[in-house]
């Protein structure tokens, strides 16, 4: 899986199953390297963090990795972090 490089000021959220670490498409299915979308693009770091927490709180078994626009891992939001 390639980490998206969205450019300065942009952030990518990549979802994974918390228990297995398997990367997920944004619809929750397993990412198999196909043409499905496997990240959510955000326009600010705070918006990315807020959205990640919202998803994790509602899903429970999802963790989200937040990458900056150059593809550097910035933060991981896990179920234990979201509450």
N, C-alpha and C positions, 0 to 999 in steps of 0.2 A: 504494500500500500504506500503510495506517495503522499507525503504531507503537503497539503495545499499551501502555496505561497501566494497570498492574496494581495500583497503590497502593504506599504506603510499605513498604519492606522486601522488596519483590518485584522480580524481575529477569526479563527476557525475552531469550531467545536466538533470534536470527534467523539462519538459515543461508543462505549464498550460494555459488554456484560460484566458486571462487577465480580461475579463468582468465577468466570472462566477467562476474562480478558479478551474474548473474541470481539473484534470490531463489528459494529452494527451500521447498517444503512439508517438514514433518518427515519424510516418507517418501522424500525425495530428488527427487521430481518437481518440475517448474517450477511456481512459484506464478503462477497466471493470474488472480488476483483472485476466485477462486471460493470456495466454502465450506470448502475444505481448510484444515487447521490449519498456519499458517506460522511458529509460534513455540513455544518450550518455556518454560514458567514455572518459576522456581526461587524458593526461599524465603530465600536468602542470597547475598550477593555472592561469597563464597568457593565455595559450591556451584555457582554459575553459571560461575565461572572453571574450576573442576575439570571440570565436565561439558563445557564448550566444548573444553577441551584434549583430553579423552577422545575426543570425536567427531572432532575434527580429526586426531588421531593415527591413528585407525582408518580414516578416509575418505581422507585425503591431498589431495583436491582441493576441500575445503570450507573456507570461512572463516566465522567466526561473530561477529556483532555482539552485544554485550551492552548492553542498555538497562536503566536503572533504572525504578522504578515510576512515574515521571512522564514517561517516554518520552525521557529524555536519554541519548545515546550515552555509555557509560562506557568501553568497551574493544572492540577488534577482535582476535580470536585467529585467526592465520593459520598455515598449515602450517609456515612457517619459525619460528614462535614456540613451537610445541607441543613440540618436541624438546628 
